[in-house]
């Protein structure tokens, strides 16, 4: 199952980019034998002052009609890492792609969240959108290691 992180805004070179690339490479390597991956990042440009609806239209244009759609939202479901891994394992049996949407500074437009199969929270706090990419990539890698039975995740 292909995995896409669909995010508003551009991530420039720096420590966040290095960590994101590292975790996605690890995910691809670990997930390949499990039927997970490859993982990619698709960025849509945030237009200053355009608002959530404009960002929502850009996101909608990039969401496949037949894939799983998960929107990251602080009001979403809180899942443990093993539960998240189980969800990915189940999803890969049903569809060929999973898309994880990370919105802009104002969040994700309801036109996108209304289509979501899952609203996922990384906690009740609000995180910088660039850091959320890294946190999500790490959880994808962690999920692959849980499914592979490797010792990365300790519970």
N, C-alpha and C positions, 0 to 999 in steps of 0.2 A: 504494500500500500504506500503510495507516494504521500509525503507529508509536506505541506506548504505552510510557512509562516507568512501571512499576508498582513503587512503593517503600513500604517500611515507614517510618512516621513522617511528621511534618508539617514542611515547610520554611517557616519564617517569613520575613517581609519582611527584606530585608537584601541584602548584596552577592551572596551565592550565588543568591538568588531572581532578582535582576536579571540576573546572567550566564546563568542557566538560561533565563529568558524570552527573552533576546536571542539565544542560540544556537538555540533552538527556532523563533523567528520567522525567523531566517536560513535554517534548514533548510527550513521550510515554503515560503519564497519561492524558494529554489534548487531544491528537490526537486519542486515542483509540476509543472513541465514534464517531469520524469523519471518521473512516476508514484509519487513518494515523498511521503508526508504525507497528511493533516496529522499533526502530532505532538502528543501530549498527555501529561500527567502524572496518574496516578491514585495517590492515597495511601491506605494502610490504616493505621489507628491501632495503634501499638505499645502493648500492655498491659503495664505494668511487672510483672515477675514471672510473666507468663503463659507465657513460654518460646517456643522456636522452633516447636513443634508448633502452638500457637495462631496464631502469625503465619502459619505455613504454610497453615492452614485459611483464613485471610482472603485470602491470596494466591491459593490454588487457586480460590476462589469468583470471582475476577476474571480468571482466565486463560481466554481463549476456546479452545474445543476444536479449532478449525480454523486457528489462527494459528501462526506461528513463535514458539517460546519460547526466549529466551536469558537465562540467569542469569549475573549478574556474580559472579565468585568468584576469589579470588587464586590458586586452584589450577587455573583454567581455561586455555584455549588463549590463547597470546599471538599476536595477529595484527598485521601491519603495517596502516597506514591504507589503502593500496591494496587489500590482501587483504580487509579489512573492507568496503570499498566494493564490491568484486566480489561478496562474499557478499550484501550488501543488494540488489544488482542482480539476482542470481539468485533471491533469495527473492521479490522483487516479481512475478516471472513465475509463481510457483507458488502463492502465497497472498495473501490480501487484507490481512493484518495481521501485524505483528511486535511482540512484547511483550518488553521488557527488564526483568528483575526485579532489584531492588536490595533485599537483605535488611536486617534489623535488626542490632543490635550483635553478636548471636551468629551471624549468617550466615543462610543460607536453609535451611529444613527439607528433608531428603532427599525428602520426598513431592513437592516442587516441582522440585528439581534432577533427580530421576529422570525427569521428563517432558520435560526440556529438550532441544532440538535442538542447543544449543551452550552450553557453559560458557565464558565469556569473562573473561579476566583483563586488567586495566589495568596489570598489573605484579605482581611478587611481594610488594610491600609492601601493607599494609592501609591503606586510605584512609578518612577520615571519610565516612559515608554521604551526608551532604548535599553534600560536594564531589564524590563519585562521580557524582551527578546532572549536575553541571556538566560534568565530564570526558566523560561519555557523550554529552551533548547536543552538545558541541564535536566529538566524533568523528562523530556523525551528520551535522552540518553539513559537516565536512571530507569525509566520504564523498560527500555530494551534490555538493560542488564538484569532487571528483575525477571523478565520473561526468559532470558538466557540462563538464569541461575548462577550468574557470576557474583562475586563477593562485594561489588561496589556499594550496593545498598545494604545497610545494616539496620535491622528493625528490632 
